[in-house]
Each structure stands twice: as C-alpha cells, then as structure tokens.
Amino acid sequence: MQDDNAKSISSANSTERYVSKSKSAYKNDSWDLVERSKSDTLIYSKLSTAELPDELKGKSKAEIKEIVAAKSRERDSLQRNMAALGKKRQQFIDDAAKRSGTSDDLGSAINQSILQLAATKGYTAEK
C-alpha cells in the first residue's frame, strides 16, 4: 500500500522508497518471515499454519527453512543491486545538478515533492 502511495506522488518519491527499502536500516521482522529468521533462529518452531502464506502451508519445518533461506539469498542479491543502482542514480543527480548549477538539497526535494503532489490534486503554483 505504501509503495502505491509513493508511486501516486511521483516517480522520484517511489524510487527513493525503493532505494531506502534496500538498505539495512529497513526492517520488517514483525511480519516478514525472511527478516525474522535472521534475528530469531527459533522462529520455525513457533510458526502456526494459520500464519503461513499459502505457498508454505503443508510444508515441513525443514522445507520452510530451506525456502526462507533461498528467499533471503534472493533478497540479499536484489538489495545489493538496488544499492548499486541507488548510488549510480545519486551520482547522476549530482552530476546533473553540477551541470545545471543547482543543488540537490532537502529543501529543493521537499519543494519539488509538494509541487508535484499539488499538481496531482489540480493546484497550480505561481511563478
């Protein structure tokens, strides 16, 4: 849902959300089994069938552990790729800002986001 909200505001906002989700500070261990398994090695013995997604129901604890480990490796790979792309994106933004004589600061980013959101709501800004 939050990903959809970010997309509805702007592509830049959506991209920033995805980049932030690729960082180690982004944690979901309260509802994400892959994240939880990294901090709670006993999680597999605590699982109830009702909590499991359909793809894991009917699997043994060992099978679930193997599937989660594979998902974890896949996620780690995706996060590394996203982090690399995020760095390239930021470098591109920095280079473009240098060429245009503008800076990529928080105030400009907030202002741009507000203007884009206002435009989606039908408002226009005075120039």
C-alpha positions, 0 to 999 in steps of 0.5 A: 500500500505504501509503495502505491502511495509513493508511486501516486506522488511521483516517480522520484518519491517511489524510487527513493522508497525503493532505494531506502527499502534496500538498505539495512536500516529497513526492517520488517521482522514483525511480519516478514518471515525472511527478516525474522529468521535472521534475528530469531533462529527459533522462529520455525518452531513457533510458526502456526499454519494459520500464519503461513502464506499459502505457498508454505502451508503443508510444508515441513519445518525443514522445507520452510527453512530451506525456502526462507533461506533461498528467499533471503539469498534472493533478497540479499542479491536484489538489495545489493543491486538496488544499492548499486543502482541507488548510488549510480542514480545519486551520482547522476543527480549530482552530476546533473545538478553540477551541470545545471548549477543547482543543488540537490538539497532537502529543501529543493526535494521537499519543494519539488515533492509538494509541487508535484503532489499539488499538481496531482490534486489540480493546484497550480503554483505561481511563478 
